[in-house]
């Protein structure tokens, strides 16, 4: 399993546009083969910060996601949101199970 997690900090005045772009992206991405979860959420304390969490079957599924039209549309939208910082990382997970 491949997990993508991180934060994006953008111009807080662009929050509504970011929420709209993120909602469209989540709706389309969650229908993709190999996608277990895909969430972008706004930080409760910082209106300019968003959190990203994704779970994919494989690297191949993630790469197919990057080639979709909705990913291209989202990337174009993000360009106008005044990105101040982006820290997103990929984790390759060997096993998953409950906390206890």
MODELLER restraints for C-alpha pairs under 7 A, 6 or more apart:
rsr = mdl.restraints
at = mdl.atoms
rsr.add(forms.Gaussian(group=physical.xy_distance, feature=features.Distance(at['CA:1:A'], at['CA:55:A']), mean=6.92, stdev=0.5))
rsr.add(forms.Gaussian(group=physical.xy_distance, feature=features.Distance(at['CA:1:A'], at['CA:56:A']), mean=5.73, stdev=0.5))
rsr.add(forms.Gaussian(group=physical.xy_distance, feature=features.Distance(at['CA:1:A'], at['CA:57:A']), mean=4.90, stdev=0.5))
rsr.add(forms.Gaussian(group=physical.xy_distance, feature=features.Distance(at['CA:1:A'], at['CA:58:A']), mean=5.47, stdev=0.5))
rsr.add(forms.Gaussian(group=physical.xy_distance, feature=features.Distance(at['CA:1:A'], at['CA:92:A']), mean=6.04, stdev=0.5))
rsr.add(forms.Gaussian(group=physical.xy_distance, feature=features.Distance(at['CA:1:A'], at['CA:93:A']), mean=5.18, stdev=0.5))
rsr.add(forms.Gaussian(group=physical.xy_distance, feature=features.Distance(at['CA:1:A'], at['CA:94:A']), mean=6.78, stdev=0.5))
rsr.add(forms.Gaussian(group=physical.xy_distance, feature=features.Distance(at['CA:2:A'], at['CA:55:A']), mean=5.83, stdev=0.5))
rsr.add(forms.Gaussian(group=physical.xy_distance, feature=features.Distance(at['CA:2:A'], at['CA:56:A']), mean=5.07, stdev=0.5))
rsr.add(forms.Gaussian(group=physical.xy_distance, feature=features.Distance(at['CA:2:A'], at['CA:57:A']), mean=6.39, stdev=0.5))
rsr.add(forms.Gaussian(group=physical.xy_distance, feature=features.Distance(at['CA:2:A'], at['CA:58:A']), mean=5.74, stdev=0.5))
rsr.add(forms.Gaussian(group=physical.xy_distance, feature=features.Distance(at['CA:2:A'], at['CA:59:A']), mean=6.49, stdev=0.5))
rsr.add(forms.Gaussian(group=physical.xy_distance, feature=features.Distance(at['CA:2:A'], at['CA:90:A']), mean=6.90, stdev=0.5))
rsr.add(forms.Gaussian(group=physical.xy_distance, feature=features.Distance(at['CA:2:A'], at['CA:91:A']), mean=5.76, stdev=0.5))
rsr.add(forms.Gaussian(group=physical.xy_distance, feature=features.Distance(at['CA:2:A'], at['CA:92:A']), mean=4.71, stdev=0.5))
rsr.add(forms.Gaussian(group=physical.xy_distance, feature=features.Distance(at['CA:2:A'], at['CA:93:A']), mean=5.97, stdev=0.5))
rsr.add(forms.Gaussian(group=physical.xy_distance, feature=features.Distance(at['CA:3:A'], at['CA:54:A']), mean=5.49, stdev=0.5))
rsr.add(forms.Gaussian(group=physical.xy_distance, feature=features.Distance(at['CA:3:A'], at['CA:55:A']), mean=4.62, stdev=0.5))
rsr.add(forms.Gaussian(group=physical.xy_distance, feature=features.Distance(at['CA:3:A'], at['CA:56:A']), mean=6.34, stdev=0.5))
rsr.add(forms.Gaussian(group=physical.xy_distance, feature=features.Distance(at['CA:3:A'], at['CA:90:A']), mean=5.73, stdev=0.5))
rsr.add(forms.Gaussian(group=physical.xy_distance, feature=features.Distance(at['CA:3:A'], at['CA:91:A']), mean=4.99, stdev=0.5))
rsr.add(forms.Gaussian(group=physical.xy_distance, feature=features.Distance(at['CA:3:A'], at['CA:92:A']), mean=6.35, stdev=0.5))
rsr.add(forms.Gaussian(group=physical.xy_distance, feature=features.Distance(at['CA:4:A'], at['CA:53:A']), mean=5.66, stdev=0.5))
rsr.add(forms.Gaussian(group=physical.xy_distance, feature=features.Distance(at['CA:4:A'], at['CA:54:A']), mean=4.95, stdev=0.5))
rsr.add(forms.Gaussian(group=physical.xy_distance, feature=features.Distance(at['CA:4:A'], at['CA:55:A']), mean=6.59, stdev=0.5))
rsr.add(forms.Gaussian(group=physical.xy_distance, feature=features.Distance(at['CA:4:A'], at['CA:88:A']), mean=6.87, stdev=0.5))
rsr.add(forms.Gaussian(group=physical.xy_distance, feature=features.Distance(at['CA:4:A'], at['CA:89:A']), mean=5.67, stdev=0.5))
rsr.add(forms.Gaussian(group=physical.xy_distance, feature=features.Distance(at['CA:4:A'], at['CA:90:A']), mean=4.57, stdev=0.5))
rsr.add(forms.Gaussian(group=physical.xy_distance, feature=features.Distance(at['CA:4:A'], at['CA:91:A']), mean=6.24, stdev=0.5))
rsr.add(forms.Gaussian(group=physical.xy_distance, feature=features.Distance(at['CA:5:A'], at['CA:52:A']), mean=5.25, stdev=0.5))
rsr.add(forms.Gaussian(group=physical.xy_distance, feature=features.Distance(at['CA:5:A'], at['CA:53:A']), mean=4.56, stdev=0.5))
rsr.add(forms.Gaussian(group=physical.xy_distance, feature=features.Distance(at['CA:5:A'], at['CA:54:A']), mean=6.49, stdev=0.5))
rsr.add(forms.Gaussian(group=physical.xy_distance, feature=features.Distance(at['CA:5:A'], at['CA:88:A']), mean=5.60, stdev=0.5))
rsr.add(forms.Gaussian(group=physical.xy_distance, feature=features.Distance(at['CA:5:A'], at['CA:89:A']), mean=5.61, stdev=0.5))
rsr.add(forms.Gaussian(group=physical.xy_distance, feature=features.Distance(at['CA:5:A'], at['CA:90:A']), mean=6.68, stdev=0.5))
rsr.add(forms.Gaussian(group=physical.xy_distance, feature=features.Distance(at['CA:6:A'], at['CA:51:A']), mean=5.83, stdev=0.5))
rsr.add(forms.Gaussian(group=physical.xy_distance, feature=features.Distance(at['CA:6:A'], at['CA:52:A']), mean=5.26, stdev=0.5))
rsr.add(forms.Gaussian(group=physical.xy_distance, feature=features.Distance(at['CA:6:A'], at['CA:53:A']), mean=6.90, stdev=0.5))
rsr.add(forms.Gaussian(group=physical.xy_distance, feature=features.Distance(at['CA:6:A'], at['CA:87:A']), mean=5.40, stdev=0.5))
rsr.add(forms.Gaussian(group=physical.xy_distance, feature=features.Distance(at['CA:6:A'], at['CA:88:A']), mean=4.04, stdev=0.5))
rsr.add(forms.Gaussian(group=physical.xy_distance, feature=features.Distance(at['CA:6:A'], at['CA:89:A']), mean=6.09, stdev=0.5))
rsr.add(forms.Gaussian(group=physical.xy_distance, feature=features.Distance(at['CA:7:A'], at['CA:49:A']), mean=6.73, stdev=0.5))
rsr.add(forms.Gaussian(group=physical.xy_distance, feature=features.Distance(at['CA:7:A'], at['CA:50:A']), mean=5.54, stdev=0.5))
rsr.add(forms.Gaussian(group=physical.xy_distance, feature=features.Distance(at['CA:7:A'], at['CA:51:A']), mean=4.52, stdev=0.5))
rsr.add(forms.Gaussian(group=physical.xy_distance, feature=features.Distance(at['CA:7:A'], at['CA:52:A']), mean=5.98, stdev=0.5))
rsr.add(forms.Gaussian(group=physical.xy_distance, feature=features.Distance(at['CA:7:A'], at['CA:86:A']), mean=5.96, stdev=0.5))
rsr.add(forms.Gaussian(group=physical.xy_distance, feature=features.Distance(at['CA:7:A'], at['CA:87:A']), mean=5.37, stdev=0.5))
rsr.add(forms.Gaussian(group=physical.xy_distance, feature=features.Distance(at['CA:7:A'], at['CA:88:A']), mean=6.08, stdev=0.5))
rsr.add(forms.Gaussian(group=physical.xy_distance, feature=features.Distance(at['CA:8:A'], at['CA:49:A']), mean=5.68, stdev=0.5))
rsr.add(forms.Gaussian(group=physical.xy_distance, feature=features.Distance(at['CA:8:A'], at['CA:50:A']), mean=5.24, stdev=0.5))
rsr.add(forms.Gaussian(group=physical.xy_distance, feature=features.Distance(at['CA:8:A'], at['CA:51:A']), mean=6.54, stdev=0.5))
rsr.add(forms.Gaussian(group=physical.xy_distance, feature=features.Distance(at['CA:8:A'], at['CA:85:A']), mean=5.83, stdev=0.5))
rsr.add(forms.Gaussian(group=physical.xy_distance, feature=features.Distance(at['CA:8:A'], at['CA:86:A']), mean=4.42, stdev=0.5))
rsr.add(forms.Gaussian(group=physical.xy_distance, feature=features.Distance(at['CA:8:A'], at['CA:87:A']), mean=6.35, stdev=0.5))
rsr.add(forms.Gaussian(group=physical.xy_distance, feature=features.Distance(at['CA:9:A'], at['CA:48:A']), mean=5.35, stdev=0.5))
rsr.add(forms.Gaussian(group=physical.xy_distance, feature=features.Distance(at['CA:9:A'], at['CA:49:A']), mean=4.31, stdev=0.5))
rsr.add(forms.Gaussian(group=physical.xy_distance, feature=features.Distance(at['CA:9:A'], at['CA:50:A']), mean=6.36, stdev=0.5))
rsr.add(forms.Gaussian(group=physical.xy_distance, feature=features.Distance(at['CA:9:A'], at['CA:83:A']), mean=5.99, stdev=0.5))
rsr.add(forms.Gaussian(group=physical.xy_distance, feature=features.Distance(at['CA:9:A'], at['CA:84:A']), mean=5.42, stdev=0.5))
rsr.add(forms.Gaussian(group=physical.xy_distance, feature=features.Distance(at['CA:9:A'], at['CA:85:A']), mean=5.01, stdev=0.5))
rsr.add(forms.Gaussian(group=physical.xy_distance, feature=features.Distance(at['CA:9:A'], at['CA:86:A']), mean=6.24, stdev=0.5))
rsr.add(forms.Gaussian(group=physical.xy_distance, feature=features.Distance(at['CA:10:A'], at['CA:48:A']), mean=4.95, stdev=0.5))
rsr.add(forms.Gaussian(group=physical.xy_distance, feature=features.Distance(at['CA:10:A'], at['CA:49:A']), mean=6.33, stdev=0.5))
rsr.add(forms.Gaussian(group=physical.xy_distance, feature=features.Distance(at['CA:10:A'], at['CA:81:A']), mean=6.19, stdev=0.5))
rsr.add(forms.Gaussian(group=physical.xy_distance, feature=features.Distance(at['CA:10:A'], at['CA:82:A']), mean=5.22, stdev=0.5))
rsr.add(forms.Gaussian(group=physical.xy_distance, feature=features.Distance(at['CA:10:A'], at['CA:83:A']), mean=4.18, stdev=0.5))
rsr.add(forms.Gaussian(group=physical.xy_distance, feature=features.Distance(at['CA:10:A'], at['CA:84:A']), mean=5.09, stdev=0.5))
rsr.add(forms.Gaussian(group=physical.xy_distance, feature=features.Distance(at['CA:10:A'], at['CA:85:A']), mean=6.92, stdev=0.5))
rsr.add(forms.Gaussian(group=physical.xy_distance, feature=features.Distance(at['CA:11:A'], at['CA:48:A']), mean=5.59, stdev=0.5))
rsr.add(forms.Gaussian(group=physical.xy_distance, feature=features.Distance(at['CA:11:A'], at['CA:81:A']), mean=6.32, stdev=0.5))
rsr.add(forms.Gaussian(group=physical.xy_distance, feature=features.Distance(at['CA:11:A'], at['CA:82:A']), mean=5.01, stdev=0.5))
rsr.add(forms.Gaussian(group=physical.xy_distance, feature=features.Distance(at['CA:11:A'], at['CA:83:A']), mean=6.50, stdev=0.5))
rsr.add(forms.Gaussian(group=physical.xy_distance, feature=features.Distance(at['CA:12:A'], at['CA:47:A']), mean=5.36, stdev=0.5))
rsr.add(forms.Gaussian(group=physical.xy_distance, feature=features.Distance(at['CA:12:A'], at['CA:48:A']), mean=4.07, stdev=0.5))
rsr.add(forms.Gaussian(group=physical.xy_distance, feature=features.Distance(at['CA:14:A'], at['CA:81:A']), mean=5.68, stdev=0.5))
rsr.add(forms.Gaussian(group=physical.xy_distance, feature=features.Distance(at['CA:15:A'], at['CA:47:A']), mean=6.75, stdev=0.5))
rsr.add(forms.Gaussian(group=physical.xy_distance, feature=features.Distance(at['CA:15:A'], at['CA:48:A']), mean=6.44, stdev=0.5))
rsr.add(forms.Gaussian(group=physical.xy_distance, feature=features.Distance(at['CA:18:A'], at['CA:81:A']), mean=6.82, stdev=0.5))
rsr.add(forms.Gaussian(group=physical.xy_distance, feature=features.Distance(at['CA:21:A'], at['CA:74:A']), mean=6.19, stdev=0.5))
rsr.add(forms.Gaussian(group=physical.xy_distance, feature=features.Distance(at['CA:21:A'], at['CA:77:A']), mean=6.69, stdev=0.5))
rsr.add(forms.Gaussian(group=physical.xy_distance, feature=features.Distance(at['CA:22:A'], at['CA:40:A']), mean=6.41, stdev=0.5))
rsr.add(forms.Gaussian(group=physical.xy_distance, feature=features.Distance(at['CA:25:A'], at['CA:70:A']), mean=6.31, stdev=0.5))
rsr.add(forms.Gaussian(group=physical.xy_distance, feature=features.Distance(at['CA:25:A'], at['CA:74:A']), mean=6.46, stdev=0.5))
rsr.add(forms.Gaussian(group=physical.xy_distance, feature=features.Distance(at['CA:26:A'], at['CA:38:A']), mean=6.16, stdev=0.5))
rsr.add(forms.Gaussian(group=physical.xy_distance, feature=features.Distance(at['CA:26:A'], at['CA:39:A']), mean=6.44, stdev=0.5))
rsr.add(forms.Gaussian(group=physical.xy_distance, feature=features.Distance(at['CA:28:A'], at['CA:70:A']), mean=6.90, stdev=0.5))
rsr.add(forms.Gaussian(group=physical.xy_distance, feature=features.Distance(at['CA:29:A'], at['CA:38:A']), mean=6.94, stdev=0.5))
rsr.add(forms.Gaussian(group=physical.xy_distance, feature=features.Distance(at['CA:30:A'], at['CA:37:A']), mean=6.57, stdev=0.5))
rsr.add(forms.Gaussian(group=physical.xy_distance, feature=features.Distance(at['CA:30:A'], at['CA:38:A']), mean=6.13, stdev=0.5))
rsr.add(forms.Gaussian(group=physical.xy_distance, feature=features.Distance(at['CA:33:A'], at['CA:61:A']), mean=6.96, stdev=0.5))
rsr.add(forms.Gaussian(group=physical.xy_distance, feature=features.Distance(at['CA:34:A'], at['CA:56:A']), mean=5.46, stdev=0.5))
rsr.add(forms.Gaussian(group=physical.xy_distance, feature=features.Distance(at['CA:34:A'], at['CA:57:A']), mean=4.81, stdev=0.5))
rsr.add(forms.Gaussian(group=physical.xy_distance, feature=features.Distance(at['CA:34:A'], at['CA:61:A']), mean=5.38, stdev=0.5))
rsr.add(forms.Gaussian(group=physical.xy_distance, feature=features.Distance(at['CA:35:A'], at['CA:55:A']), mean=6.14, stdev=0.5))
rsr.add(forms.Gaussian(group=physical.xy_distance, feature=features.Distance(at['CA:35:A'], at['CA:56:A']), mean=4.73, stdev=0.5))
rsr.add(forms.Gaussian(group=physical.xy_distance, feature=features.Distance(at['CA:35:A'], at['CA:57:A']), mean=6.49, stdev=0.5))
rsr.add(forms.Gaussian(group=physical.xy_distance, feature=features.Distance(at['CA:36:A'], at['CA:55:A']), mean=5.20, stdev=0.5))
rsr.add(forms.Gaussian(group=physical.xy_distance, feature=features.Distance(at['CA:36:A'], at['CA:56:A']), mean=5.67, stdev=0.5))
rsr.add(forms.Gaussian(group=physical.xy_distance, feature=features.Distance(at['CA:37:A'], at['CA:54:A']), mean=5.27, stdev=0.5))
rsr.add(forms.Gaussian(group=physical.xy_distance, feature=features.Distance(at['CA:37:A'], at['CA:55:A']), mean=5.08, stdev=0.5))
rsr.add(forms.Gaussian(group=physical.xy_distance, feature=features.Distance(at['CA:38:A'], at['CA:53:A']), mean=5.92, stdev=0.5))
rsr.add(forms.Gaussian(group=physical.xy_distance, feature=features.Distance(at['CA:38:A'], at['CA:54:A']), mean=4.36, stdev=0.5))
rsr.add(forms.Gaussian(group=physical.xy_distance, feature=features.Distance(at['CA:38:A'], at['CA:55:A']), mean=6.60, stdev=0.5))
rsr.add(forms.Gaussian(group=physical.xy_distance, feature=features.Distance(at['CA:39:A'], at['CA:52:A']), mean=5.77, stdev=0.5))
rsr.add(forms.Gaussian(group=physical.xy_distance, feature=features.Distance(at['CA:39:A'], at['CA:53:A']), mean=5.26, stdev=0.5))
rsr.add(forms.Gaussian(group=physical.xy_distance, feature=features.Distance(at['CA:39:A'], at['CA:54:A']), mean=6.30, stdev=0.5))
rsr.add(forms.Gaussian(group=physical.xy_distance, feature=features.Distance(at['CA:40:A'], at['CA:50:A']), mean=6.49, stdev=0.5))
rsr.add(forms.Gaussian(group=physical.xy_distance, feature=features.Distance(at['CA:40:A'], at['CA:51:A']), mean=5.47, stdev=0.5))
rsr.add(forms.Gaussian(group=physical.xy_distance, feature=features.Distance(at['CA:40:A'], at['CA:52:A']), mean=4.56, stdev=0.5))
rsr.add(forms.Gaussian(group=physical.xy_distance, feature=features.Distance(at['CA:40:A'], at['CA:53:A']), mean=6.55, stdev=0.5))
rsr.add(forms.Gaussian(group=physical.xy_distance, feature=features.Distance(at['CA:41:A'], at['CA:50:A']), mean=5.43, stdev=0.5))
rsr.add(forms.Gaussian(group=physical.xy_distance, feature=features.Distance(at['CA:41:A'], at['CA:51:A']), mean=5.21, stdev=0.5))
rsr.add(forms.Gaussian(group=physical.xy_distance, feature=features.Distance(at['CA:41:A'], at['CA:52:A']), mean=6.69, stdev=0.5))
rsr.add(forms.Gaussian(group=physical.xy_distance, feature=features.Distance(at['CA:42:A'], at['CA:49:A']), mean=6.15, stdev=0.5))
rsr.add(forms.Gaussian(group=physical.xy_distance, feature=features.Distance(at['CA:42:A'], at['CA:50:A']), mean=4.44, stdev=0.5))
rsr.add(forms.Gaussian(group=physical.xy_distance, feature=features.Distance(at['CA:42:A'], at['CA:51:A']), mean=6.33, stdev=0.5))
rsr.add(forms.Gaussian(group=physical.xy_distance, feature=features.Distance(at['CA:43:A'], at['CA:49:A']), mean=5.46, stdev=0.5))
rsr.add(forms.Gaussian(group=physical.xy_distance, feature=features.Distance(at['CA:43:A'], at['CA:50:A']), mean=5.54, stdev=0.5))
rsr.add(forms.Gaussian(group=physical.xy_distance, feature=features.Distance(at['CA:43:A'], at['CA:51:A']), mean=6.84, stdev=0.5))
rsr.add(forms.Gaussian(group=physical.xy_distance, feature=features.Distance(at['CA:56:A'], at['CA:62:A']), mean=6.34, stdev=0.5))
